[in-house]
């Protein structure tokens, strides 16, 4: 897997991704502490609104802004997005009102919604060989999992010697270092832009139209819901399971979250060999089976089995591990489908559509996990997310052709880029 780092261009881009992710992880910890300082017992509501704003920026803003910058060279777009993110992070230590958090978070996440799809669409050109690209996807998945584990540890270490406001400076440094790495990277030819300009509406909707025409991408749409269900349950309700239901310690909260991350990491490490042997469809659809089963196990345990001593705790760890592993079987190979369904001219639009549509699922699953869990109980929330995952899994299996049918060619869509429509 690490062999792809011998490619100097990818090595710099991957390093830029890593430092930006670590900076984002520090931001998450510091933002929670800032919200508590400003809102006290209402900090959870502040964070909930901030997360919702983040998702809305991803869903509503990403397709438009990427359509606007589509004809621009990739490198200035990536550097500009990093600089904007650094500037917004630098504003956070000076915030005195909660509404200011919402404004800054929207601008910061809008910049992230510009950076991430552009970055993802660049990697297939850097690593054109499918085997290399698959290994890069596994490495990227590991980077996200490692960030979830490493950033809280780094934040805890820093907080022993500095105030949380200084964590924002770490975020600023991460984004600036990311911009520097991108600036010093020689990008492959053919990424000065995406061809002749067309109407903004045509460019904004192009990715979604390619998704709808391609049966594999329609299946990926359904799989996005399968992934969003366990992610919401784990991120929103793990603290309630561990601290309230099981009456366990803060350390056990970290262990439960780590169990989810470890499951994901193990699958990401094994993914290149598994994908080479079995292909995308069997691997990704196995996640559509494993996740609903593990969610069902969590639901049954919530109603009947959870206790603070031994069995219930071990069952929770096992279910969280399976959920993380199931998520990784879908997330790690997903970009391979995007790559195969797009061309150099359409890749930015397709990756942006996936970025936006996948995050739209969380606008549904986060409230199901949080609001339903708070009003009707954790069991009801787990059951609702299980049913959603089952529906998504069934839709994904039915949508993805099993007879070797090739993805619908998107070249005709590409030819429309230069038209005003």
N, C-alpha and C positions, 0 to 999 in steps of 0.2 A: 504493500500500500504506500509506504513512504518513498518508493522509487519515483513517484510523480513529482516529488519535491526537487528532483534533479533538474527539472525544467526551471530555468531562472525566472521566467515571467510568472509562471504559476506560483513559484516559491514566494515571490514578493507579494502577489495578490493574496495568497493564503495568509501570509504574515499580517497583511493589512486587515484581513477579516478577523484574525485572532485578536489583535490589539483593540480593534473597534468593539468586538464582543466583550472583552474584559472591561473596557470602559463603560459599556452599556450595563454590565452586571453591577459595577460599582454605583452607577446612577440609580439602579433599582433600589439598592439598599439605602442610599442617601436620601432618595425621594421619599421613601416610607418614613424615615426619621424626620425629614422636613415637614411632612404632612402631620405627623404627631405633634411637632412643636407648634404648628399653626392652628390645628383643629382639635387636639387632645383626643377625647374619646370618639370624636367624629372622623378620625383619621382614615378609618376604613372606607367611609363614604367618599372622602376626597380621593383615595386611591382607586376606588371603583369608578368614579367619574373620569379620572385620569386615564385608566385603562380603556374605558369606553371611547374616549376621545382618540386614543391611540388607534383603536380598531377602525373608527370612522375615518381617520386620516388615511389608513391603509386601504380601506375599501373604496372610499369616494374620491380620494385625492390622487392615488397612485396612477390609475389609468389616464387621467387628464394630464398630470404633469409629465408623465413619460411620453405622452403623445406630443406635448409641447416641445420637449427636448430631444425628440427622436432623431431629428435631422442634425443634431449637434454632435461633435466629436465626443467619444466616450470618456476620455481622460479628463477634460475640463468638467464634465458633468459629475463624475465621481469625486473629483477634488472639491468642487463647489459644494456638493452635498455634505462632505466631511467638514468643511469650514463652517457651514451653517450649523451643523450639529454641535461643533465645538463652541460656537458663539452662543447658542442657546443654553448649553450646559454651563457656560461661564456666567450666565444671568441668574442661574438658580440660587447661588448663595446670597443674592441680594433681594430675594423675594420676601415680601412682608404680608401678602394677602393671598388667599387660596385661589382667587380668580386668575392671578398672575401665573400660578402653576399651570392652569389649563391652557393659557395662551402659549406659554413657552413649550409645553409638552406637544401641543398641536404642531407648532412650527418645527420642533425637533423631529417628530415622527413623520411629518411631511417630507423632510429631508431624507429620512431613512427609507421612506416609500419611493424616493427617487433613486437612492443609492443601491438598494438591495437587488431589484430586478435587473438594473443595468449591469451590476456586478455578476449576477448569475448567468445572464445571457452572454457574457464575455468568455466564460470558462470553456464552452465547447470549441471556440475558435483557438484558444490557447492549447487545448488538449484534444485534437480532432480524433484520435484513436479511441474507439469505444471502451476498450479495456482501461486505458489511462483515465478516461472521463469517469468511469464507474468507480475507480479507486479514489479519484478526487471527490466524488460525491460522498463516499464513505468517510473520507478525511474531514469533509465539511460537517457531516453529521456528528462526528466525534468532537469537532470544535464546539458545536452548540452544546453537546452534553458536558464537555469539560468546563465550558463557561458556567453552566448551571452549578457545577460542583466547586470550581476554583474561585469564582468571584466572591461568593459569600465568605469563604475562608480568608481571602485577601482583605476584604472589607473588615472582618473581625480583627485581623492583625493590625490594620491601619488605625482602627478605632481605639486601640489600646494606647496609641501615642499621639493621635491628632483628633480634632473634632470632625463630625460628619461632613461639615461644609468642605473640608479638604478632599473628601471623596469626589466631589464634583470636579476638582482640579485634576484628579486622576482620569476622570471621564474626558475632560478637555484634552489632556495629553494623549489619550488613546486615539481620539478622532484626528488630532493633528499629526500624530505619527502615521496613522492610516493614510492621510492625505499625502504625506511625504513619500511613503512607499509607493503609492499609485503614481505620483509625479515622476519618480525615478524608474518606473517600469516601462519597457519598450513593448507596446501593445501590438498585436498582429495587424497586418494590413487589412483593409476592408471594413474598419470600424470607425471611419471618420464620420459616418452618418448612416442613415438607413434609406438613402435614395431620394428621389424627387419628392417635394412636399405635396401633400394632399390635404383634403379638408380635415379640420380638427376632429369633427365627429367621426369621420371614417377611421382615422388613426386611433381614436379613443376606444372604438368598439371592435377594432380588427381582431384583437386577441380573443375576445369573447366569442366572436363569430367562428374563428378557427376552432375554438374549443367545442362549439356546438356541432360542427360538421364532422368532428373526429370521434369515432366511438370509444377509442381508448381514453381520450381526454374527457369525454362524458363520464366514463367510469371513474376517472380521477376526481371529477367533481363530487361524485358520491363518496369516494374514499376520503375526501377532505372532511366530510361530516363524521366518518368513522374515527378519524384521528382527533377531531375537535372534542368528541365526547369524553374520552379518558383524560385528555389534557386538562379540560375544565374541571373534571372531578378531582384530579390530583392537585392542580395548582390552587383551586379555590377551597377545597374541603379537607385536604390532608391535615391542616392545623386543627380542624374541629374533630376529626377522627382521633388524632393522637392525643390532644390535650383535654378534650371534653369527654369523648366516648370512652377512650381507653385509659384516661387519667395518667398519661405518661409524660416524660420530661421534654424540655426543649431539644435536648440531644437526640431523643428518639424521633422528634419531628425531622431533624436533619437526616437521620438514618432512613426514615420512610421515603423522603424525597430522593435520597441517594439510591434507594432500591429501584425506583422508577428510572433514574438516570443510568444505572449500571445495566439494567435490562436493555435499554436502548443502545448503550455502548457496545455490548457484546454482539448484538446483531449487526451493528455498523462495522465492526471489525471483521465479522464473518461474511459480510454481504458480497464482496467481490467474487469470492469463490462460489458462493451459492448462486449468484446471478449468472455467472459463466456457465454453471451446470444446468440450472433449471429455467432461466429466463425470467422476464419481468412479471408476466401474468401469474404463474403459480406462487411466486414469492409475495407479491403485493396482495393478492387475494387471500393468501393464508393469514395476513394481518386482519382482513375483513372477517375472518372466522375467529381468530384468537381473541381479538378485542371484545366483541360481544360476549363471548364465553367468560372472559375474565371479569367484565363488568357485571355479568349475571352472578358470578361468584361473589363479587363485592356486595351486590344487592342482597343476596341471601344472607351473607355474613352480617350486614348492617341490621337486618330485621331479627336475626335469630342467634348469631354466634359470637358477636364481638364482646370481648371482655378484656380487662386490663392485664390478665395473667396468662402468659404463655400462648395458648392456642389461638385466641383472637388476634393477638399481635403478630404472630408468625403467619397467620392467614393473610393479614393485611399486607405484610411485606411480600408474600408470594404473589398476591394479585397485582400489587404495584409493579413488581418485576415483570410479570407477564404483559401488563399494559404498556410498559416502556418498550419491551421487546416487540410487541405487536405494532406499536407506532413506528418503530424504526424500519420494520419490513415494508412499510408503505412510504415513509418519508425519504429513506435513502435512495431508492431507485426512481422516485417520481420525476426528477429532472431529466432522466433518460427519455421518458415519454415526451416531455416538452421539446427536447432536442430533436427527436425523430420526427415530430409533427411540425417543425418550423424550418425556415431557411435563415441565412444570414440576415436577410432583410426583415423577416417577420419574427425573429427570435425574441427581440426585446418586447414586442407586443404580447407574445405568448407567455413569456415569463412574468410579465406584469399582470396579465390576466390571472395566472395561477396565484401570484402573490395577493392580489386583491380578493379573489373568490375564496381562497382558503381562509383568509382572515375574516371574511364575512360570516363564516360558520361560527366563529367564536362570539359573535353578537347574539347568537341563539343559545349556545351552550354555556357561556358564562352566567347569564341570568338563570338558566335552568339549574346549574350547580349551586349558585349563590342564593338567589331569591327563593327558589323552591325549597332548597335545603333549609333555609332559615324559617320559612313559614309552615312547610308541611313535613319537614324532617329529612334527615340524610337518606333514609331508605327510599323516600319518594323521588328525591333528586337522582339517586343512583339508578332507580328503575326507569325514570324518564330518559336518562342518558343511554341506558342499555337499549331501550326500544329505538332510540334515534340511531344508535350504532347498528342495530339489526337492520333497520330500514336502509341505511346507507350501504351496508354490506350486500344486501340482496340486490339493490339497484346497481352496485358496482359489478357484481357477478353477471347480471343479466345484460349490462351494457357492453362489457368487454367481449368481443368476438373470440371464440375458442378455436376457430378453424384456420388460424394462421392468416386471416385477412389483414392486409397491410393498412396502416393508418391512411386516412384520406389525405391526398396531396394538397398542401396549402399553397401551391405555386400560383394558382389562379387568384387567390386572395392577395398574394404578394404583388401580382401584376396590377392590382387595384390601388397600390400605395400611391402611385403617381397620379391618380385620378381624383377629381374633386367630388365625384358622386353627388 
